[in-house]
Every structure is written in structure tokens, then in C-alpha cells.
Amino acid sequence: MCGYGCEDHFLEQDTFLHCNESLASLLQTDLTHHILVDLGMPILHHGVRYNCRVFLRNSKILLIRPKLFLADDGNYREGRYFTPYKQAPPSSPPCLETHFLPPLLRRVTGQTTVPFGIGAVATLGTIIGSETCEELWTARAPHIDHFLGGVEVIGNGSASHHQLRKLDERIRLISGATEKCGGVYLYANQCGCDGGRMYFDGSSLIVVNGKVVAQAPQFSVTDVEVVVATVNLEEVRGKRAFSASIREQASRTGKIPQVLAEEEEEEEEEEEALEFVRGQNSDGGSGRRRRRKEEVGNERGGNKGEGEEGEGGGGRSRKRDEDEGYEWHHLSPTLPLDPSTLCHSPEEECGLGPACWLWDYLRRSGAGGFLLPLSGGADSAAVAAIVGVMCHLLFKAVRTDDEGEGGREGVRRDVRRVMGYEEGSDFLPTCPQDIANSILHTVYMGTSNSSSVTRSRAAALAGQIGAFHYTLNIDAIVTAVLGVFKLLTGGLTPRYLSQGGTATEDLALQNIQARLRMVVAYLLAQLTPWVREVGGRSSSSNRSSSSNNSTNKPTPQRRGFLLVLGSANVDESLRGYMTKYDCSSADLNPIGSISKGDLKSFLSYASHKYNYSVLADIAAAPPTAELRPMEEGEEGGEEEGEHSQADEEDMGMSYKELGLYGRLRKMERCGPVSMFLKLVPAWPHLNAREIGEKVKLFFKFYAINRHKMTTLTPAYHAESYSPDDNRFDLRQFLYPVRWPRQFAAIDTLVERRMRKIKEDDLPGVEV
């Protein structure tokens, strides 16, 4: 009812008040008539806050079902706001409590009390239960006892956030639950950005006996996605009756308390429900869900049966044949989807997930677009490509015939507003580049240390995406700042290492370039809408919106501000290979928890999928910061090659190694010693001393740079080893750099291993 990400707002009574008001508004409509509604909301029961499912039918509340197990790890702190519901002990018979409704709901429903507890809703045809989000992932999930206790359909209102390669596990859990016990599982997942770092990736599912029969899109720019399926409960009953072990365990399982839902036998109501299903599954409504490779089951009902009315036997909802003693169903069960179509590849996820997150943030923030410092390197190119993917998704949505506030018409309205068109305009973009030219603004900020290769790649990529692009040289700004320093210090001038300076001078000269780029980026983010409004200069790579379908051809009004996008990947953040308050400092970072390896794979994929051909060259180029002077012989005009400053050489470790360190540190909870012990057998090509030095080098820089995570730009959460200090990776930011106890333990283990090999006298074996 209120969204899952209210966080500390769940501690406010206002949230409960507004949820009750929204529930009352819903119950005063006919939206709950002749349908069972299962929704989630916070409930205050006997002075305790619970996260609950609420079952509604015919403007009445049937049952309030509290959550048993809370999400209290990773991104979630549910135990901070709610209390897990405690069931009666196994020795006691299960029962439901009495919940007294607040005055507002009493007036609307005419009810004073409703059942509260772990129960199910019984109809004349089946029994329906529920579980909530985290409960699906627990070792002894409630659906096990529910299925064995006679429940045939389970609904799960969830808020599962996107993470690379996570949907596979989600489908596996749901499929496994219904495969073992038999049953129907309705999984409704939240869609969109909930105002934080996570994106809830939809992909709502209907699963029958282990097979997915319907699935919503995992990534969508619309607010609402609806999926429907026709299921045959006799298939569930047949599976359970066939299995001796299911029968045996079900006979020993306590029955779930049930609340009876009143049933109407009016044929008109059944016909309305069937017409809704037919409409959702017809070609006109099929755009809201992922299609199978071969369309099946669109024509529900098959051939006309003997004695039926209407073409195809679909004219009536069902017909009881008293003589034959069976019920004739006019809708055939929905066939299972092809398993190979259920999940996106990681490369697709890297583009689609952050793209939808950015669009949600952009349209809700009131900003007029994005400003991205585009260096011509892999990270900023990936961010630009993600915005390009967003524009492709929007273009497809606004060109699809589908009305409705939460559907395509809502997207059209948002796109027009963000692009600067007045309300009521019928403007439609002619290509994704039209949208990109209005929304994405890129700037290449070069210095004398920059190469023409990166400059040309940045301009080429901006042109292929359609971005409004600047190219500028910031040497004058760098010189001015160094002039102030020289004046302040009585004539001292720092030099690069290659020019005879110290490491301190060299690092300071690199950092001043990086930090000035951040300052210029925010200046442009504030003033570029004004520049475009008054007809200021634009780059030759700027592609303007050339036409639209409006007879009035309205002119967009550039207003507001631009959101600055950062482009630091998760591996560089983990190592601290960034300048504090440089271009890694921004409003949003769509790649902040994506690894370098996944980003490079995404670049290669996007170069073909979206015809951003320059991405292939960028992905193949060695990563470089271009903050030091090029070595003699590197400058060569048009023939100039890649810069000699290499990121991996500067870091002292490869991106592949960084990814492994990150997973061991966070996902496998390793400190220096346990990481060393895990890497010794994993890296047989290195001896123990080399591995020990690598581990110590990583933790040294991790300790030195951990403070940078306290100011890390809010980043799209996509990886389990994100070092985001603010919510996901709760650790100190002041560490002893030398790790005396841990490093001493590693040294002891190395010496012990060397001594053991020497005593065994095994020739040819590395220590």
C-alpha cells in the first residue's frame, strides 16, 4: 500500500494513518467486488508494528496475515521497524487472533473486528494462502506447511531488488516449492526505484507445479505490469494424490486456520471475470508480459463443443452438465513458458536495470536531464550507453499502442514533460536519439595530458547516442589554481615524477585535474538548460529533434537543472582508486556496484545491440586516467596512440583480482588471514609469499582509502560485494594501515608453509 522502502518512516504513525486512509478509499470503490485482493501494508496490532498481508473481497476485510520472518541482512533493516509474528507453539492448536479495526475502517466496512494470524482464505473451489517476500528465501519457508496443509494457491507480495544473476535464483526457489509439493504460486514483485539505491525489478510470476506459465517484464519504464494465466487446479490435486510421500506428510501436517470467503453463483459475475482474462490474454493486451518464442494459447477454449453456444465455445463462462456430472471449462490452461526466455543475460541486466532506475529517478526528481563527464574511457562510456538504453526503452514505450495512466500513455506524458514540452502536447520522438539529445548532455574535459584518441572516442559515442556534447580544454583552469598555490607558497611549483618531482607532488597534480572536472561538471549541470534555452553554442555532434507528429510542432522549453552522473565502478571504489570529490562525486552513479569485467562485457554487447560501434574500441582499450604527462614519443597528432598511464599498473593489481578480493571480503566474509588461506589453493600459479604480498597490498589500500566510501555517490545496487558505506557495507572508515596482527599471522603462515615444503624436500613445488 505504501511501498516497501519507507524505512524509518515506518516508525511514524503518519505512515499507518495514510495506509488506513488509502485502504478505506480502495474499499469504497467496486475494485474488490467479485475478486479476492491480497495487498501488503503495515498494521498496528495490540501496540506492535507488523508487516502484513491483507485479504479483501466485496469491500470487506477477510484476513490480516502478519509476516513471520523479517529481512535483516544486506540492504534491509526490517527488524528496526517491525516485529516478526510469533505463532502458537506446536503443542497448541493453530488459531487466529481478533484484530480491532480503527474507526475509519469500521465505518467503511461495517466490521468491528477481523481475523489476525497465520491463516488461509477458503472458497468453494480452493484454499488460498500467502507468504511475504523474505519468507520465500528462508530454510523452512511457510509455503511448505501451507501446501501440505491443503492450501493450493499461494500469493507472495514481494519487494525483491535487482541484483545481477539474482532472478535465476528467485525462479528456482518458486519453481522448486511448487515442484515438490504441487501448487500454484503467484509472485507479485515491486517495480521501479523506491527512492533509494535499489531497483525492484518486477518479473512477477505465475508458477504451476514447478513450471512458469506467466511472467511480467523484468525491466520496464511503465508503472504497472499485469500478468494473468488460466490454471487447472486438478493438475495440482493430481500431482499431490499421485505422490505417496506428499500424501504421507500432508496427513501429519496440522491444518491451517481458514476464513471462508463468500461465494456468488451468479453466472454474470463469472462471465465478467472470464471476459477480463480473455482480454488480458488476447493480442491487444499481450504487450504487458514477455511472450514465448512461439505464441500459444491466445485462442482460449479450443473447438466448439457439442451443445455449446457461441463461436469457439467461448460465449459462456462455464456450463454444468448435471447428467454427465462434470464441469466444462471453456478456457484452456496456460501453457508453460520456454525456460530459456525467462532470464536476461548479465550483459542485458547491466544495461536494462540501471536504465530503468535512472528513468524513475529522473522523472520523479523534476530534473531536465543528465550531465555526464565523458572521458572516452570504459566507465563513463558505459554510463552514456546505459542512458542510451534508457532512451531506447522510452522510445519503444511511447510508440506502443497501450493506453492507461500506469501504461504507455503515462510514459508519453512523462517523456514530453522531461523533454520540455507543454502539457497537452502530442509530440512523439521519431527515434531514440531525439530523446537522448534532449535528456543526455556530455562533456569531454581534456588537458595537455589527454590524448586525441579518447577525445575522438567521446565525441563519436555522444554522436551515436544522440547526446548534446561539449568538448573543452581545462588547462587554463588548472593553471589558474596552480598560480594561486604558487602565489600562496612564495613561488613553489609542484612537478610530476617524470619531471623530477616527488610522489606527493605528482599525486597532487593529478588530483587537481580530477577535482576541477567535478566543479566544471556541476557548473554545466546548472547552466546548460539556460544555455540551450537562449540558443547558446552546441557541439557539432549535437543532434536536434528534427520532427514530430504534431501539426503545431511545439518548441520544447529547457528548464530546471541536470543531474550529474558519476562513473566509478565497484572495483575501483573497493580499492579506493579514485580522487575524493572528483567526477566520482555526482548525484547518481548507475555503475557504482558493477564490476569492471561485467562493464566490459556490457560494452561489447551494447556495441552490437544498439549500434554504438565505438564501444567496441573503448572496451578493447587499456584503462587509463590520463592525468600524467604522456611519455616522449606518445604525442603524434592524428596518429597518436593510447596513453601510457595504465590503471592496473597504478593500482598494483588487476581488475580481475579486485573482483575476487571484493567477493571474498564481503560475500565470504574474509579478513586478511582467511582471504590468504582461500587464495593459496585458488592461485596455484603463485607461491605463498607472492599471494601473501598481494593480500597485504589490497588490505593496505583498502584501509588507506576506506574513508572515501563515506562520501560515495548514491549508486545503483547491482552486486553483492558493493562497498557502499551508507547502508550495505557497514564497517569502519578508520583502519590501522599496517594491520599488524593480521599481516603478522600471514607472514607466520607463509614461513610455516616454506619450512614444511623444505622438510619434505619436494623438488619443483612452489612455496
C-alpha positions in Angstrom: 0.0 0.0 0.0 2.8 2.4 0.9 5.7 0.9 -0.9 8.3 -1.3 0.7 11.1 1.3 1.1 9.6 3.6 3.7 12.4 2.6 6.1 12.3 4.9 9.2 9.0 6.4 8.0 7.6 3.1 9.3 8.4 4.4 12.7 6.0 7.3 12.2 2.3 7.0 13.0 1.5 9.1 9.9 2.5 6.2 7.7 0.0 3.9 9.4 -2.7 6.7 9.2 -2.2 7.2 5.5 -2.2 3.5 4.8 -5.5 3.2 6.5 -6.9 6.1 4.5 -5.7 4.5 1.3 -7.2 1.2 2.2 -10.5 2.9 3.1 -10.5 4.6 -0.3 -10.0 1.3 -2.1 -12.8 -0.4 -0.1 -15.2 2.4 -1.0 -14.9 1.5 -4.7 -16.0 -1.6 -6.6 -12.5 -2.7 -7.2 -12.7 -5.5 -4.6 -16.1 -6.8 -5.8 -16.2 -10.4 -7.0 -12.4 -10.7 -6.7 -10.0 -11.7 -4.0 -7.5 -9.0 -3.3 -4.2 -9.6 -1.5 -2.2 -6.5 -0.6 0.5 -5.5 1.8 0.6 -2.8 4.4 1.9 -2.1 8.0 -0.6 -2.9 10.7 -0.5 -1.9 14.4 -1.9 -4.9 16.4 -2.0 -4.7 20.2 0.5 -1.9 20.1 3.0 -3.9 18.0 4.0 -3.0 14.4 3.7 -5.9 11.9 4.3 -6.2 8.2 1.1 -7.8 6.9 -0.8 -9.1 4.0 -4.5 -8.0 4.0 -7.1 -10.0 2.1 -10.1 -8.1 0.7 -13.3 -9.1 -1.0 -16.6 -7.3 -1.7 -15.5 -4.2 0.3 -14.8 -6.4 3.4 -11.5 -7.4 5.1 -11.3 -11.1 5.3 -8.0 -11.7 7.0 -4.8 -9.9 8.1 -1.8 -12.2 7.8 1.4 -10.9 9.6 4.9 -11.7 8.4 6.8 -14.5 10.2 10.4 -13.9 9.2 11.9 -10.4 8.5 14.7 -9.3 6.1 17.5 -8.2 8.3 20.7 -8.5 6.2 22.2 -6.9 3.2 20.2 -3.9 2.2 17.4 -4.5 4.7 16.8 -3.5 8.3 13.2 -4.7 8.7 13.6 -5.6 12.3 14.2 -1.9 13.0 10.6 -1.2 12.1 8.6 -4.4 12.6 8.3 -7.4 14.9 8.1 -11.0 13.5 4.8 -12.6 14.3 5.1 -15.5 16.8 3.0 -18.5 16.1 1.4 -20.7 18.7 3.8 -23.5 19.9 3.4 -26.8 18.0 1.7 -28.4 21.1 -1.2 -25.9 20.8 -3.8 -26.0 18.0 -3.4 -23.2 15.5 -5.8 -20.3 15.9 -6.5 -16.8 14.7 -6.5 -13.8 16.9 -9.0 -10.9 16.9 -7.9 -7.6 15.5 -10.0 -4.5 16.2 -10.2 -2.2 13.2 -9.6 1.6 13.6 -12.7 3.8 13.4 -12.1 4.8 9.8 -12.2 1.2 8.6 -15.1 0.3 10.8 -17.2 3.0 9.2 -16.2 1.9 5.7 -16.6 -1.9 6.1 -19.2 -2.1 8.8 -16.9 -4.6 10.6 -15.6 -4.1 14.1 -13.1 -7.0 14.2 -11.3 -9.2 11.7 -9.2 -12.4 12.0 -5.5 -11.8 12.5 -2.8 -14.5 12.2 -1.4 -17.2 10.0 -4.4 -18.5 8.1 -5.8 -19.0 4.7 -8.8 -18.0 2.7 -11.2 -20.8 1.8 -13.5 -20.6 -1.2 -15.9 -23.2 -2.5 -13.3 -24.2 -5.1 -9.9 -23.9 -3.4 -7.8 -22.6 -0.5 -5.6 -19.6 -0.9 -2.7 -18.7 1.4 0.2 -16.2 1.3 3.7 -15.5 2.4 5.7 -12.3 2.2 9.0 -11.5 0.4 11.8 -12.8 2.7 9.8 -15.8 3.8 10.3 -17.5 0.4 14.1 -17.4 0.9 14.1 -19.0 4.4 15.2 -22.5 5.2 11.7 -23.6 6.3 9.5 -21.4 4.2 5.8 -21.1 5.3 4.7 -22.4 1.9 5.8 -25.9 2.8 3.4 -26.3 5.7 0.7 -24.4 3.7 0.9 -26.7 0.7 1.0 -29.8 2.9 -1.9 -28.3 5.0 -4.2 -28.2 1.9 -3.5 -24.7 0.5 -3.5 -24.9 -3.3 -2.7 -21.3 -4.2 -0.1 -19.1 -2.5 0.4 -15.4 -3.2 3.6 -13.6 -2.4 3.7 -9.8 -2.3 7.4 -9.1 -2.6 9.9 -6.3 -2.9 12.9 -8.1 -4.2 15.6 -5.8 -5.6 17.5 -6.4 -8.7 21.0 -7.8 -8.5 23.0 -9.3 -11.3 22.1 -13.0 -11.8 19.5 -13.0 -9.0 16.4 -13.7 -11.0 17.6 -17.2 -11.7 17.6 -18.0 -8.0 14.2 -16.4 -7.5 12.7 -18.6 -10.2 14.5 -21.7 -8.9 13.1 -21.2 -5.4 9.5 -20.7 -6.5 9.7 -23.5 -9.1 11.2 -25.8 -6.5 8.5 -25.1 -4.0 5.6 -25.9 -6.3 7.5 -28.8 -8.0 8.0 -30.7 -4.7 4.6 -30.1 -3.1 2.4 -29.3 -6.1 0.6 -25.9 -6.1 0.1 -22.6 -7.8 2.4 -19.7 -6.7 1.5 -16.1 -7.5 4.6 -13.9 -7.1 4.0 -10.2 -7.4 7.2 -8.2 -7.2 7.5 -4.4 -6.8 8.6 -2.4 -9.9 10.8 0.6 -10.0 13.0 2.8 -7.9 11.7 3.3 -4.3 13.6 6.5 -3.7 16.9 4.8 -2.9 19.8 2.9 -4.3 17.8 -0.2 -5.2 15.7 -1.0 -8.2 12.9 -3.5 -7.8 12.8 -5.5 -11.0 9.3 -6.8 -11.3 9.3 -10.0 -13.2 6.1 -11.1 -11.4 5.4 -14.8 -12.0 2.7 -17.4 -12.0 4.1 -20.9 -11.4 2.2 -24.1 -11.5 3.7 -27.4 -10.4 7.3 -26.1 -11.0 6.6 -24.5 -14.4 6.4 -20.8 -15.1 3.2 -20.1 -17.1 3.3 -16.3 -17.0 5.9 -13.7 -16.4 5.9 -9.9 -16.4 8.9 -8.0 -17.8 11.9 -7.8 -15.5 12.7 -4.2 -16.6 10.0 -1.7 -17.6 9.5 2.0 -17.8 5.8 1.7 -17.0 4.4 1.9 -13.5 2.2 -1.1 -13.7 2.6 -4.5 -15.3 -0.2 -7.1 -15.2 0.1 -10.8 -15.9 -2.7 -13.4 -16.0 -2.9 -17.1 -16.6 -5.5 -19.8 -16.6 -4.7 -22.7 -14.3 -6.3 -26.1 -13.8 -6.3 -26.9 -10.1 -7.0 -30.6 -10.9 -3.4 -30.7 -12.1 -2.3 -29.7 -8.6 -4.6 -32.2 -6.9 -3.5 -34.9 -9.3 0.2 -34.3 -8.5 -0.4 -34.4 -4.8 -2.6 -37.5 -4.9 0.0 -39.4 -7.1 2.9 -38.8 -4.7 2.9 -41.2 -1.7 5.4 -39.1 0.2 3.3 -35.9 -0.2 0.2 -37.8 1.0 2.1 -39.2 4.0 3.5 -35.8 5.0 0.2 -34.0 4.4 -1.6 -36.4 6.7 0.7 -35.5 9.5 0.6 -31.7 9.0 -1.6 -29.5 11.1 -4.3 -27.8 9.2 -4.1 -24.1 8.5 -6.9 -22.0 10.1 -9.3 -20.9 7.4 -11.5 -17.9 6.8 -14.4 -18.5 4.4 -14.9 -16.1 1.5 -18.5 -15.8 0.5 -19.1 -17.1 -3.0 -21.7 -15.9 -5.5 -23.2 -18.4 -8.0 -24.2 -15.7 -10.4 -23.2 -16.5 -14.0 -23.0 -12.8 -14.9 -20.1 -12.3 -12.4 -18.2 -15.3 -13.7 -18.7 -14.1 -17.3 -17.2 -10.7 -16.3 -14.1 -12.4 -14.8 -13.7 -14.6 -17.9 -14.0 -11.6 -20.2 -11.3 -9.9 -18.3 -9.0 -12.9 -18.6 -9.7 -13.2 -22.3 -8.9 -9.5 -22.8 -5.6 -9.7 -21.0 -4.5 -12.8 -22.9 -5.6 -11.5 -26.3 -3.2 -9.9 -28.8 -4.4 -6.5 -27.6 -3.1 -7.0 -24.1 -0.2 -9.2 -24.7 2.3 -6.4 -24.7 2.4 -6.3 -20.9 4.2 -9.6 -20.5 7.1 -11.4 -22.1 6.0 -13.5 -24.9 7.0 -17.1 -25.7 9.1 -17.7 -28.7 6.0 -19.2 -30.3 2.7 -17.8 -29.4 0.4 -20.4 -27.9 -2.8 -20.3 -26.0 -4.1 -17.0 -27.4 -7.3 -18.5 -28.6 -8.8 -19.8 -25.3 -11.4 -22.6 -25.4 -10.4 -24.6 -28.5 -13.1 -26.1 -30.7 -16.8 -25.6 -30.1 -18.2 -28.4 -28.0 -21.5 -30.2 -28.6 -24.4 -28.3 -27.2 -22.4 -25.1 -26.6 -23.4 -21.7 -27.6 -21.3 -19.1 -29.4 -18.3 -19.4 -31.7 -15.4 -21.4 -30.3 -17.4 -22.3 -27.2 -16.3 -19.0 -25.5 -19.6 -17.3 -25.3 -20.4 -18.5 -21.7 -18.3 -18.8 -18.6 -19.0 -22.5 -17.9 -21.8 -24.9 -18.1 -22.7 -27.5 -15.5 -23.8 -30.8 -17.1 -25.9 -32.4 -14.5 -26.3 -35.6 -16.5 -22.6 -36.2 -17.1 -21.6 -34.9 -13.7 -18.6 -32.8 -14.8 -17.9 -29.1 -15.2 -16.9 -28.0 -18.7 -14.2 -25.3 -18.7 -14.1 -23.0 -21.7 -10.6 -21.7 -21.0 -7.7 -24.0 -21.6 -4.8 -23.8 -19.0 -2.0 -21.5 -20.0 1.0 -23.5 -21.3 4.4 -23.2 -19.6 6.9 -20.6 -21.0 10.1 -21.6 -22.6 12.7 -21.7 -19.7 15.4 -20.2 -21.9 13.3 -16.9 -22.2 12.8 -16.3 -18.5 16.1 -14.6 -17.6 18.2 -11.9 -19.2 22.0 -12.3 -19.7 24.2 -10.4 -17.3 25.2 -8.0 -20.1 21.5 -7.2 -20.7 20.9 -6.7 -17.0 23.8 -4.2 -16.8 22.1 -2.0 -19.3 18.4 -2.5 -18.6 18.4 -2.4 -14.8 20.3 0.9 -14.3 18.5 2.4 -17.3 15.1 1.9 -15.6 16.4 3.1 -12.3 17.7 6.3 -13.9 14.4 7.0 -15.6 12.4 6.5 -12.4 14.8 8.9 -10.6 14.8 11.5 -13.5 11.0 11.7 -13.9 10.3 11.9 -10.2 13.1 14.3 -9.3 11.8 17.1 -11.6 15.2 17.4 -13.3 15.5 18.2 -17.0 18.1 15.5 -17.8 21.6 14.3 -17.1 25.1 15.8 -17.3 27.9 13.2 -17.8 31.6 13.9 -17.9 32.6 11.7 -20.8 36.3 10.8 -20.8 36.4 8.4 -23.7 37.2 5.5 -21.3 35.2 2.4 -20.4 33.4 3.5 -17.3 31.9 6.8 -18.5 31.2 5.2 -21.8 29.2 2.5 -20.0 27.2 5.2 -18.2 26.5 7.0 -21.5 25.4 3.7 -23.1 23.1 3.0 -20.2 21.3 6.3 -20.7 21.2 5.4 -24.4 19.5 2.1 -23.5 17.0 4.1 -21.4 16.2 6.2 -24.4 15.6 3.1 -26.5 13.2 1.7 -23.8 11.3 5.0 -23.7 11.1 5.3 -27.5 9.6 1.8 -27.7 7.1 2.5 -24.9 5.8 5.8 -26.4 5.4 4.2 -29.8 3.4 1.2 -28.4 -0.3 1.4 -28.6 -1.4 0.9 -25.0 -3.5 3.4 -23.0 -3.8 3.9 -19.3 -2.3 6.1 -16.6 0.1 3.4 -15.5 0.8 2.2 -19.0 2.2 3.7 -22.2 0.2 6.9 -22.1 1.7 7.7 -18.7 5.2 7.2 -20.2 4.3 9.5 -23.1 3.3 12.2 -20.7 6.4 11.9 -18.6 8.7 11.9 -21.7 7.1 15.1 -23.0 7.4 16.8 -19.7 11.1 15.9 -19.2 11.9 16.9 -22.7 10.3 20.3 -22.0 7.0 20.1 -23.9 3.9 21.8 -22.5 1.1 19.7 -21.1 -1.3 18.7 -23.8 1.3 18.5 -26.5 1.0 15.5 -28.8 4.8 15.4 -29.6 6.3 12.0 -30.2 10.0 11.4 -30.8 11.0 9.9 -34.1 13.9 7.9 -32.8 15.8 7.2 -29.5 18.4 9.8 -30.4 15.6 12.5 -30.3 15.1 11.7 -26.6 18.8 11.4 -25.9 19.5 14.8 -27.4 17.1 16.4 -25.0 18.0 14.4 -21.9 21.7 13.5 -22.1 24.4 16.1 -22.0 28.0 15.0 -22.2 31.3 16.9 -21.8 34.8 15.9 -22.6 37.2 17.9 -20.3 40.7 17.4 -21.6 44.1 18.7 -20.6 47.5 18.7 -22.1 47.8 15.2 -20.6 44.8 13.9 -22.6 45.1 12.0 -25.9 43.3 12.8 -29.1 42.2 9.1 -29.1 39.9 9.5 -26.0 38.7 12.9 -27.2 37.6 11.5 -30.6 36.0 8.4 -28.9 34.0 10.6 -26.6 32.7 12.7 -29.4 31.9 9.7 -31.6 30.0 7.9 -28.8 28.0 11.1 -28.0 27.1 11.3 -31.6 25.9 7.7 -31.9 23.8 8.0 -28.8 22.5 11.4 -29.9 23.7 13.4 -26.8 24.2 17.2 -26.6 28.0 17.2 -26.4 30.7 19.7 -25.3 34.4 19.4 -25.9 36.6 21.7 -23.9 40.2 22.1 -22.5 40.5 22.9 -18.8 44.3 23.7 -18.8 43.5 27.3 -18.2 41.6 26.5 -15.0 44.4 24.1 -13.8 47.0 26.8 -14.5 45.0 29.4 -12.6 44.6 27.2 -9.5 48.3 26.3 -9.5 49.1 30.1 -9.9 47.2 30.7 -6.7 49.2 28.0 -5.0 52.4 29.5 -6.3 51.4 32.9 -5.0 50.5 31.5 -1.6 53.7 29.5 -1.1 56.2 32.1 -2.3 56.8 30.7 -5.8 56.8 26.9 -5.1 55.7 24.9 -8.2 54.8 21.2 -7.9 56.2 18.8 -10.6 55.3 15.4 -11.9 57.5 12.4 -11.1 58.6 12.3 -14.7 59.8 15.9 -14.4 61.8 15.4 -11.3 59.1 15.9 -8.7 58.1 13.8 -5.7 55.3 11.3 -5.4 53.4 13.8 -3.3 53.7 16.5 -5.9 52.7 14.1 -8.7 49.6 12.9 -6.9 48.5 16.5 -6.1 48.8 17.5 -9.7 46.7 14.6 -10.8 44.1 15.2 -8.2 43.6 18.9 -9.0 42.7 18.0 -12.6 40.2 15.4 -11.4 38.6 17.8 -8.8 38.3 20.7 -11.2 36.4 18.4 -13.6 33.8 17.9 -10.9 33.5 21.7 -10.4 33.0 22.3 -14.1 30.5 19.5 -14.4 28.3 21.0 -11.7 28.5 24.4 -13.3 27.4 23.0 -16.7 24.7 21.0 -15.0 23.2 24.1 -13.6 23.6 26.4 -16.6 23.3 24.1 -19.7 19.4 24.2 -19.7 19.7 28.0 -19.7 22.3 27.9 -22.5 20.1 25.8 -24.7 17.0 27.9 -23.9 18.7 31.1 -25.1 20.2 29.4 -28.1 23.8 29.1 -26.9 26.6 27.1 -28.6 26.2 23.4 -29.0 28.7 20.9 -30.4 28.8 19.7 -33.9 27.9 16.2 -32.6 24.6 17.6 -31.2 21.6 16.0 -32.8 18.5 18.0 -32.5 14.9 16.6 -32.6 14.2 17.0 -36.2 10.5 16.3 -36.4 7.4 15.1 -34.6 3.9 14.1 -35.4 2.3 17.3 -34.1 0.7 19.7 -36.6 1.7 22.6 -34.3 5.3 21.4 -34.0 5.8 22.9 -30.4 9.2 24.0 -29.3 10.5 22.5 -26.1 11.2 24.8 -23.2 14.5 23.9 -21.5 14.0 24.5 -17.8 15.3 23.3 -14.5 18.6 21.6 -13.8 20.6 18.5 -14.8 21.5 15.6 -12.6 25.3 14.9 -12.7 26.2 11.2 -13.3 29.2 9.6 -11.8 31.2 6.7 -13.4 33.2 4.9 -10.8 32.9 1.1 -10.9 32.6 -1.2 -7.8 36.2 -2.5 -8.1 37.8 1.0 -8.1 35.7 2.0 -5.2 36.8 -1.0 -3.3 40.4 -0.3 -3.9 39.9 3.5 -3.5 41.4 4.2 -6.9 39.6 7.5 -7.3 40.1 11.1 -6.2 37.8 12.2 -3.4 35.4 14.8 -4.8 36.4 14.2 -8.4 33.9 13.1 -11.1 33.2 10.1 -9.0 31.3 12.6 -6.8 27.9 13.2 -8.5 24.2 13.0 -7.9 23.8 9.4 -9.1 26.1 6.6 -10.2 24.5 3.8 -12.3 27.6 1.6 -12.3 28.8 2.0 -8.7 28.3 -1.6 -7.9 29.1 -3.2 -11.2 32.5 -4.8 -11.8 34.9 -3.8 -14.5 34.6 -7.2 -16.1 30.8 -7.0 -16.3 31.1 -3.5 -17.7 33.4 -4.5 -20.5 31.1 -7.4 -21.4 28.2 -4.9 -21.5 30.1 -2.5 -23.7 30.8 -5.3 -26.2 27.1 -6.3 -26.1 25.8 -2.7 -26.5 28.1 -2.0 -29.4 26.1 -4.6 -31.5 22.7 -4.4 -29.9 22.3 -0.7 -30.1 24.7 0.1 -32.9 27.1 2.1 -30.7 30.1 0.8 -32.6 32.7 2.9 -30.9 32.0 1.0 -27.7 33.9 -2.0 -29.1 37.1 0.2 -29.4 36.6 1.6 -25.9 36.2 -1.9 -24.4 39.4 -3.1 -26.1 41.5 -0.1 -25.0 43.6 -0.3 -21.8 42.0 1.7 -18.9 43.9 4.9 -18.3 43.2 8.0 -16.1 45.3 10.3 -18.4 46.4 12.5 -15.5 50.1 12.4 -16.0 52.1 13.8 -19.0 52.4 11.5 -21.9 55.8 9.9 -22.3 58.1 11.2 -25.0 57.1 9.8 -28.4 53.5 9.3 -27.4 52.2 12.5 -28.9 51.7 12.1 -32.6 48.8 14.2 -33.8 46.3 12.1 -35.7 48.5 9.1 -35.3 48.6 9.4 -31.5 48.1 6.1 -29.7 46.9 5.1 -26.3 48.2 6.9 -23.2 51.0 5.1 -21.3 49.4 5.6 -17.8 47.7 2.3 -17.1 45.2 1.9 -14.3 46.1 -1.6 -13.4 49.8 -0.7 -13.1 48.9 2.3 -10.9 46.7 0.2 -8.7 49.2 -2.6 -8.3 46.6 -5.2 -9.1 44.3 -6.3 -11.9 40.6 -5.7 -12.1 40.1 -9.4 -12.1 42.0 -9.7 -8.9 40.0 -6.8 -7.4 36.7 -8.5 -8.2 37.9 -11.7 -6.4 39.1 -9.7 -3.4 35.7 -8.0 -3.2 33.7 -11.2 -3.3 35.9 -12.8 -0.7 35.9 -9.8 1.6 32.1 -9.2 1.5 30.3 -12.3 0.3 32.5 -14.9 2.0 33.3 -12.6 5.0 37.1 -12.9 4.8 39.6 -10.8 6.7 43.3 -10.8 5.6 44.2 -14.2 7.0 41.2 -16.2 5.8 41.5 -14.5 2.4 45.1 -15.6 2.2 44.1 -19.2 3.1 41.4 -19.3 0.4 43.7 -17.8 -2.3 46.6 -20.3 -1.8 44.7 -23.3 -3.4 42.9 -20.9 -5.8 46.1 -19.5 -7.3 48.4 -22.5 -7.9 50.4 -20.4 -10.4 51.7 -18.2 -7.5 53.7 -19.2 -4.4 52.5 -18.4 -0.9 54.8 -15.5 -0.4 53.5 -13.8 -3.6 49.9 -14.4 -2.6 50.6 -13.0 0.9 52.1 -9.8 -0.5 49.1 -9.4 -2.9 46.6 -9.8 0.0 48.5 -7.4 2.2 48.7 -4.8 -0.6 45.0 -5.0 -1.1 44.1 -4.5 2.5 46.7 -1.7 2.9 45.0 0.3 0.2 41.6 -0.7 1.4 42.5 0.7 4.8 44.0 3.9 3.4 41.0 4.7 1.2 38.1 3.4 3.2 37.2 7.0 4.2 36.3 7.7 0.6 33.3 5.4 0.9 31.7 7.8 3.4 31.1 10.3 0.6 30.4 7.8 -2.2 27.8 8.9 -4.7 24.5 7.0 -4.3 24.9 4.1 -6.7 22.6 1.6 -8.3 22.9 -1.6 -6.3 23.8 -4.5 -8.6 26.4 -6.5 -6.9 26.8 -8.4 -3.6 30.2 -7.1 -2.8 29.4 -3.4 -3.1 31.5 -1.3 -0.6 28.8 1.3 -0.1 29.4 2.6 3.4 26.0 4.2 3.8 23.7 1.1 4.0 25.2 -2.1 2.5 28.7 -2.4 3.8 28.7 -1.2 7.5 32.3 -1.0 8.5 34.7 1.5 10.0 36.4 4.1 7.9 39.5 4.4 10.0 41.8 1.4 10.0 45.4 0.6 11.0 47.0 0.7 7.6 49.7 -1.9 8.5 47.2 -4.4 10.0 49.9 -5.6 12.5 48.2 -8.7 13.9 46.7 -9.9 10.7 49.8 -9.3 8.5 52.0 -11.0 11.1 49.7 -14.0 11.0 50.0 -14.2 7.2 53.8 -14.0 7.5 53.8 -16.8 10.0 51.7 -19.0 7.7 54.0 -18.3 4.8 57.1 -19.3 6.8 55.4 -22.4 8.1 54.5 -23.5 4.6 58.0 -22.8 3.3 59.5 -24.8 6.2 57.1 -27.7 5.6 58.0 -28.0 1.9 61.7 -27.7 2.7 61.4 -30.6 5.3 59.5 -32.7 2.8 62.2 -31.9 0.2 59.8 -31.9 -2.7 61.6 -30.6 -5.7 59.8 -28.4 -8.2 57.0 -27.4 -5.9 56.4 -23.7 -5.4 56.2 -22.4 -1.8 
